[in-house]
Each structure stands twice: as structure tokens, then as C-alpha cells.
Amino acid sequence: MARKKSILRSLKDISQVATDDGKRFFSASHEEIRWAHITDVYFVKTLQILQAEGLAETVVTADIHSSGDGVFAGSEEVRRLLEGSGVIVRSFAEGDRMSSGETVMRLEGPYGAFCLHETAILGILASSSGWATAARECVEAAGDVPVACFASRHLHPAVAPVMERAALIGGCKSASNILGARLAGKTPQGTLPHSLILIVGDTLKTAELYLKHLEDAKPLVVLVDTFMDEAWEALRVAQALGEELDGIRLDTPKERGGVTTCLVREVRARLDQAGAGHVKILVSGGVRPELIPGLVAAGTDAVGVGTYISDASPIDMTLDLKMINGRPIAKRGRIPGPAKNDRLKAC
């Protein structure tokens, strides 16, 4: 009979951790994260020794601090991971600004109750905060213009929903990843892919088919860079569809010069001159914060960002024990005792 998998307690329990069977994906399941099957092995060694010495229930206070400035995210997953463990979690609210060296989360309780989860906790906070910070940079650069996250295709699918949720925490107005948007309480938003237009063979016909078969999926935003000059194609679909066309999307590849402020300005002017001032312009493709103000000034109504968010480096987090059984303590280089931070609130 196969041994039932559960949280690790000793080195011998590692034998219950999955090995490659040629079928499973290489990402961790929710259960494997809860069971600490993704932890660094030295935490298993630590727990085994503490249990043998009767020290696993030692009450500690641990501070987690950020290695950089940014936007804090990930605490809700940490709360769910530690729920029922007896550990008190205090942290910043998701979306709060944080500074380098600032304590952003505090754990209080038996060390053995969260020892094995340190790897997951730090990874959750580091990655989520990195993505939220990148999103906030784009949102601030865009001002009143909404920013959409189109970044899932640049990450492993196991973590793409986490990234898109973090982007929404960072201020993005919408996300294209279905699961990520749904978990954040949003409706996923997207336009049309080039592949559909290429298969149909004509941009206008593709838009007409969209209206025919997806009448409940408005607004209709049409890509106009697949076959023709962007300005010409934008006018063509605008004149044919009238008020049924909500917007056009410019996603010109870098091989053709990418989306530029000059291109946006021309398309906006030609649409206005043709009486299609209601048609909004969405730009995407290699968009970075430093490019956004110019694109907005040229007439961009919405921005789609991909790689800048997905490629964001994690903001490293560090966990330090600051109190053991009520006694302030710390390793060399750290100040004993919990850091003073009134922004920490119970999760």
C-alpha cells in the first residue's frame, strides 16, 4: 500500500516526496506546498533536531524585511498557508509601499509550526512584490490611462495566475489570464490574436465574425497591424463598423519598428478626421514605463504590458528570529528584538 503523503517531519519522510513518473508537471501542487515538499532540506534537518530535543514548540518572533523599495504583495497566500497553525501573522496590506530594510511581516508562535514553510513564505512575498512593483511603475507612468496585464505567456503556467493577481494589486485595471483575473475577483479582458486574423485572412472580416459569434463579448478592439498599414487598416474597420467598433490595438512588431509615438499620433489624427473620435487606441508590445508618457501624450487610451511585468526580478525577503521565549535576540549584523513598525496589522 502506498504511503500517504503529508507534511515532512524528518529526513526519512523525504521518501514520500514525488519523483518523476513521466506524466506529472514539474510544478508543485497546492498540497505539495502545504506539505512543505518544496522547502529547503535544511529546515527538515532543523525540525528533526528540535523535535528530538523537545524544542519544536519554542515560541519565537520572526521579522521579515524587504531588500528593496517597492509594492508589497503576497500576504494573503502566506495567511492561507499558515491558517490553523497557531502562528500569528502581522503584515503590510497588499498594495502598500515598502522601503528597503523595512519589516513587512511578522510571525509569532511556535517555531516548529512555520519552520518548514520559510522557503515558501519568502518566495511568495519576493515574487509577488516584484511583479506588483513593476505593474505600479507602469500604472504611475500612465497616469489616468488604464494599464492591462498581458504577461502570462512569458511565465510558467503554474505561477502565471499569481503574477497577474500581483499586477492587479500593483494597479493594473485588467488581466488577460482567466484564472488570475477570476481569483482576484475580476473579469478577464483581452482583444484578438493575430492568429485568428491570419486564419480568416482579413482584419475587417475577422471583426465582423467577432460581432456575429461573440455578441456578448464586447467591447470590440481590433488589431490593425496584421496585413496592412496600421493607419489605413484602422480607418477601414472604423468606417465599416461605425459605433460597433470600440477600439483598435497597435501591436506592431519590432521588425517593423514597433509601436511609436509618431504612429499613435498619426492613427489618432486620421481617426478623428474621419469622424471616428470614439474609437480608442490600445498599444502593446515591448511597452516599458519610460515609453508610456510619450505614447499617452500621442493619443493612447489604454496600455497593455507584458514582459516588463513578467520579467520583474523578485524583491528578496529575509526572515530573522528576533525574539525567543520573550527574550530579544538576533544574529550578528541584526538588531535584537522586533523592529518597530506601526504599519504591521494582523492578517
C-alpha positions as CSV (number, residue, x, y, z in Angstrom):
1,M,0.0,0.0,0.0
2,A,1.3,3.4,-1.0
3,R,2.3,5.6,1.9
4,K,0.0,8.6,2.4
5,K,1.7,11.9,1.7
6,S,1.8,14.6,4.4
7,I,3.9,17.3,5.8
8,L,7.6,16.4,6.3
9,R,8.8,15.8,9.8
10,S,12.1,14.1,9.4
11,L,14.7,13.2,6.7
12,K,13.2,9.8,6.2
13,D,9.9,11.4,5.2
14,I,11.6,12.8,2.1
15,S,10.9,9.4,0.5
16,Q,7.2,10.3,0.2
17,V,8.0,13.3,-1.9
18,A,7.1,12.8,-5.6
19,T,9.7,11.7,-8.2
20,D,9.3,12.0,-11.9
21,D,6.8,9.5,-13.2
22,G,6.9,10.8,-16.8
23,K,3.4,12.3,-16.5
24,R,3.2,15.0,-13.9
25,F,4.2,18.6,-14.5
26,F,7.3,19.8,-12.7
27,S,5.5,22.5,-10.7
28,A,4.3,22.0,-7.1
29,S,0.7,21.4,-6.4
30,H,-1.1,23.3,-3.7
31,E,-0.9,20.2,-1.5
32,E,2.8,19.8,-2.0
33,I,3.3,23.5,-1.0
34,R,1.2,22.9,2.2
35,W,3.1,19.7,2.9
36,A,6.4,21.6,2.7
37,H,7.7,19.4,-0.1
38,I,9.3,22.4,-1.7
39,T,11.2,23.5,1.4
40,D,15.0,23.7,1.6
41,V,16.1,20.4,3.1
42,Y,18.0,22.0,6.0
43,F,14.7,23.1,7.5
44,V,13.7,19.4,7.7
45,K,17.0,18.7,9.5
46,T,16.3,21.6,11.8
47,L,12.9,20.4,12.7
48,Q,14.0,16.8,13.3
49,I,16.7,18.0,15.8
50,L,14.3,20.4,17.6
51,Q,11.7,17.7,17.9
52,A,14.2,15.2,19.3
53,E,15.2,17.8,21.9
54,G,11.7,18.9,22.8
55,L,12.3,22.4,21.4
56,A,9.9,22.5,18.4
57,E,7.3,24.4,20.4
58,T,9.8,27.2,21.3
59,V,7.8,30.4,21.0
60,V,9.6,32.9,18.7
61,T,9.0,36.2,16.9
62,A,10.4,36.4,13.4
63,D,10.6,39.6,11.3
64,I,10.7,39.5,7.5
65,H,12.2,42.5,5.8
66,S,12.5,43.6,2.2
67,S,15.7,44.0,0.4
68,G,14.4,46.9,-1.8
69,D,11.8,49.6,-2.3
70,G,8.6,48.5,-3.9
71,V,5.0,47.4,-3.6
72,F,4.2,44.7,-1.1
73,A,2.1,41.7,-2.2
74,G,1.7,38.0,-1.3
75,S,0.5,38.2,2.3
76,E,-2.9,36.6,1.5
77,E,-1.2,33.4,0.3
78,V,1.0,33.4,3.4
79,R,-2.0,33.8,5.6
80,R,-3.7,30.8,3.9
81,L,-0.6,28.7,4.1
82,L,-0.3,29.3,7.9
83,E,-4.0,29.2,8.6
84,G,-4.7,26.9,11.6
85,S,-1.0,26.6,12.5
86,G,-1.3,28.8,15.7
87,V,1.1,31.3,14.2
88,I,0.0,35.0,14.4
89,V,0.7,36.8,11.2
90,R,1.1,40.6,11.0
91,S,2.0,42.4,7.8
92,F,1.6,45.3,5.5
93,A,-1.6,45.3,3.4
94,E,-1.2,44.1,-0.1
95,G,-0.5,47.2,-2.3
96,D,1.3,49.1,0.4
97,R,4.6,50.8,-0.4
98,M,7.6,49.3,1.3
99,S,11.2,50.5,1.7
100,S,14.5,48.7,1.6
101,G,15.3,47.1,5.0
102,E,11.7,47.7,6.3
103,T,10.0,44.9,8.2
104,V,6.9,44.0,6.1
105,M,5.7,40.9,8.0
106,R,6.0,39.4,11.5
107,L,5.3,35.8,12.6
108,E,4.7,35.0,16.2
109,G,4.2,31.4,17.5
110,P,5.9,28.0,17.9
111,Y,8.9,27.8,15.6
112,G,8.1,24.3,14.6
113,A,4.7,25.5,13.3
114,F,6.3,27.6,10.5
115,C,9.9,26.4,10.3
116,L,9.3,24.2,7.2
117,H,7.4,27.0,5.4
118,E,10.1,29.7,5.4
119,T,11.1,28.8,1.9
120,A,7.6,29.1,0.5
121,I,6.8,32.3,2.5
122,L,9.8,34.2,1.3
123,G,9.3,33.0,-2.3
124,I,5.7,34.1,-2.3
125,L,6.4,37.5,-0.9
126,A,9.5,38.1,-3.1
127,S,7.9,37.2,-6.4
128,S,4.5,38.7,-5.8
129,S,6.1,42.0,-4.6
130,G,8.4,42.1,-7.6
131,W,5.5,41.8,-10.1
132,A,3.3,44.2,-8.2
133,T,6.1,46.8,-8.1
134,A,6.7,46.5,-11.9
135,A,3.0,46.9,-12.5
136,R,2.8,50.0,-10.3
137,E,5.7,51.6,-12.2
138,C,3.7,51.2,-15.4
139,V,0.5,52.5,-13.8
140,E,2.2,55.6,-12.4
141,A,3.8,56.3,-15.8
142,A,0.4,56.0,-17.5
143,G,-1.4,58.4,-15.2
144,D,-5.2,58.3,-15.9
145,V,-4.8,55.8,-18.8
146,P,-5.6,52.2,-17.8
147,V,-2.9,49.5,-17.9
148,A,-3.8,45.9,-18.7
149,C,-1.5,43.0,-17.9
150,F,-0.8,40.7,-20.9
151,A,2.1,38.8,-19.3
152,S,1.1,35.2,-18.8
153,R,2.8,33.8,-21.9
154,H,6.1,34.8,-20.5
155,L,6.0,32.7,-17.4
156,H,5.5,29.1,-16.4
157,P,1.7,28.5,-16.3
158,A,1.8,27.3,-12.6
159,V,2.7,30.8,-11.5
160,A,1.2,33.0,-14.2
161,P,-2.1,33.5,-12.3
162,V,-0.1,34.6,-9.2
163,M,1.7,37.1,-11.4
164,E,-1.4,38.5,-12.9
165,R,-3.1,38.9,-9.5
166,A,0.0,40.7,-8.3
167,A,-0.2,43.0,-11.3
168,L,-3.8,43.9,-10.3
169,I,-2.6,44.6,-6.8
170,G,0.0,46.9,-8.3
171,G,-2.7,48.8,-10.0
172,C,-3.4,47.2,-13.4
173,K,-7.1,47.6,-14.4
174,S,-7.4,44.3,-16.1
175,A,-5.6,40.9,-16.7
176,S,-5.9,38.5,-19.6
177,N,-5.2,35.3,-17.6
178,I,-8.5,33.8,-16.8
179,L,-7.6,32.1,-13.5
180,G,-5.5,35.1,-12.4
181,A,-8.4,37.5,-13.0
182,R,-11.0,35.3,-11.5
183,L,-9.0,34.7,-8.3
184,A,-8.7,38.5,-8.0
185,G,-12.4,39.0,-8.4
186,K,-12.1,40.4,-11.9
187,T,-13.4,39.5,-15.3
188,P,-10.6,38.5,-17.7
189,Q,-10.1,41.0,-20.5
190,G,-8.5,40.6,-23.9
191,T,-8.7,41.5,-27.6
192,L,-8.0,39.3,-30.6
193,P,-4.8,37.4,-31.5
194,H,-3.0,37.7,-34.8
195,S,-3.5,34.0,-35.4
196,L,-7.3,34.5,-35.8
197,I,-6.9,37.3,-38.3
198,L,-4.3,35.3,-40.3
199,I,-6.6,32.2,-40.5
200,V,-9.6,34.2,-41.5
201,G,-7.5,36.2,-44.0
202,D,-8.8,39.7,-43.5
203,T,-8.9,42.1,-40.5
204,L,-12.4,43.5,-41.2
205,K,-13.9,40.1,-41.9
206,T,-12.5,38.9,-38.6
207,A,-14.1,41.8,-36.7
208,E,-17.4,41.0,-38.4
209,L,-17.2,37.4,-37.3
210,Y,-16.4,38.5,-33.8
211,L,-19.6,40.5,-33.7
212,K,-21.5,37.6,-35.3
213,H,-20.4,34.9,-32.9
214,L,-19.4,36.8,-29.7
215,E,-22.1,39.4,-29.4
216,D,-21.8,39.2,-25.6
217,A,-18.0,39.7,-25.6
218,K,-17.8,43.5,-26.1
219,P,-16.0,45.8,-26.2
220,L,-14.6,45.0,-29.7
221,V,-11.0,46.0,-30.0
222,V,-9.4,45.1,-33.3
223,L,-5.7,44.5,-34.1
224,V,-4.8,46.6,-37.1
225,D,-1.2,45.7,-37.8
226,T,-1.5,42.2,-39.3
227,F,-1.8,42.8,-43.0
228,M,-1.9,46.5,-43.9
229,D,-0.5,49.9,-42.8
230,E,-1.9,50.5,-39.3
231,A,-3.5,53.9,-40.1
232,W,-5.1,52.6,-43.2
233,E,-6.5,49.5,-41.6
234,A,-7.7,51.5,-38.6
235,L,-9.7,53.7,-40.9
236,R,-11.0,50.8,-42.9
237,V,-12.5,49.0,-39.9
238,A,-13.7,52.2,-38.3
239,Q,-15.6,53.3,-41.4
240,A,-17.1,49.8,-41.9
241,L,-18.1,49.1,-38.3
242,G,-19.1,52.6,-37.0
243,E,-20.2,52.7,-33.4
244,E,-19.8,48.9,-33.1
245,L,-16.0,49.4,-33.0
246,D,-14.8,50.4,-29.6
247,G,-11.1,50.4,-30.3
248,I,-8.1,49.4,-32.3
249,R,-4.9,47.8,-31.0
250,L,-1.5,48.6,-32.2
251,D,1.0,45.8,-31.6
252,T,3.5,46.4,-34.4
253,P,6.5,44.0,-34.1
254,K,10.0,45.3,-33.5
255,E,10.9,44.0,-37.0
256,R,8.7,46.8,-38.4
257,G,9.8,49.4,-35.9
258,G,7.4,48.7,-33.1
259,V,4.7,51.0,-31.8
260,T,6.0,54.6,-31.7
261,T,4.6,57.9,-30.6
262,C,4.6,59.0,-34.2
263,L,2.4,56.0,-35.3
264,V,-0.1,56.6,-32.4
265,R,-0.3,60.3,-33.2
266,E,-1.0,59.6,-36.9
267,V,-3.6,56.9,-36.2
268,R,-5.3,59.2,-33.7
269,A,-5.4,62.1,-36.1
270,R,-6.7,60.1,-39.0
271,L,-9.5,58.5,-36.9
272,D,-10.5,61.9,-35.6
273,Q,-10.5,63.4,-39.1
274,A,-12.7,60.6,-40.3
275,G,-15.3,61.2,-37.6
276,A,-14.2,58.2,-35.6
277,G,-13.2,60.0,-32.5
278,H,-15.0,57.4,-30.3
279,V,-12.5,54.7,-31.3
280,K,-9.9,54.2,-28.6
281,I,-6.3,53.2,-29.2
282,L,-4.7,50.4,-27.2
283,V,-1.0,49.9,-27.6
284,S,1.0,46.8,-26.6
285,G,4.3,45.1,-27.5
286,G,7.5,45.9,-25.6
287,V,5.9,48.6,-23.6
288,R,8.0,49.9,-20.7
289,P,7.4,52.7,-18.1
290,E,9.8,55.1,-19.8
291,L,7.9,54.8,-23.1
292,I,4.4,55.2,-21.7
293,P,4.2,59.0,-21.1
294,G,5.1,59.7,-24.7
295,L,2.5,57.1,-26.0
296,V,-0.2,58.6,-23.8
297,A,0.6,62.2,-24.9
298,A,0.3,61.0,-28.5
299,G,-3.2,59.7,-28.0
300,T,-3.0,56.3,-26.4
301,D,-6.2,55.4,-24.4
302,A,-5.0,52.2,-22.9
303,V,-1.7,50.3,-22.5
304,G,-1.1,46.5,-22.5
305,V,2.1,45.4,-20.7
306,G,3.7,42.0,-20.8
307,T,7.4,41.3,-20.4
308,Y,8.1,44.3,-18.2
309,I,5.9,42.9,-15.5
310,S,6.6,39.2,-16.0
311,D,10.4,39.8,-16.2
312,A,10.5,41.7,-12.9
313,S,13.1,40.5,-10.5
314,P,11.8,39.2,-7.2
315,I,12.4,41.6,-4.3
316,D,14.3,39.4,-1.9
317,M,12.9,38.9,1.5
318,T,14.8,37.8,4.6
319,L,13.4,36.2,7.8
320,D,15.2,36.7,11.1
321,L,14.4,35.4,14.5
322,K,14.2,38.5,16.8
323,M,12.8,37.0,20.0
324,I,12.9,33.6,21.6
325,N,10.7,32.8,24.6
326,G,10.2,36.6,25.2
327,R,13.9,37.3,25.1
328,P,15.2,39.7,22.4
329,I,17.9,38.1,20.2
330,A,19.4,38.3,16.8
331,K,22.3,37.0,14.7
332,R,25.3,39.3,14.2
333,G,24.5,42.2,12.0
334,R,20.9,42.4,13.0
335,I,19.4,44.3,15.9
336,P,17.8,42.1,18.7
337,G,14.1,42.5,19.2
338,P,11.2,43.0,16.8
339,A,11.5,46.1,14.7
340,K,9.1,48.9,15.5
341,N,6.6,49.3,12.6
342,D,3.1,50.5,13.3
343,R,2.1,49.6,9.8
344,L,2.0,45.9,10.6
345,K,-1.6,44.7,11.0
346,A,-3.0,41.3,11.9
347,C,-3.9,39.3,8.8
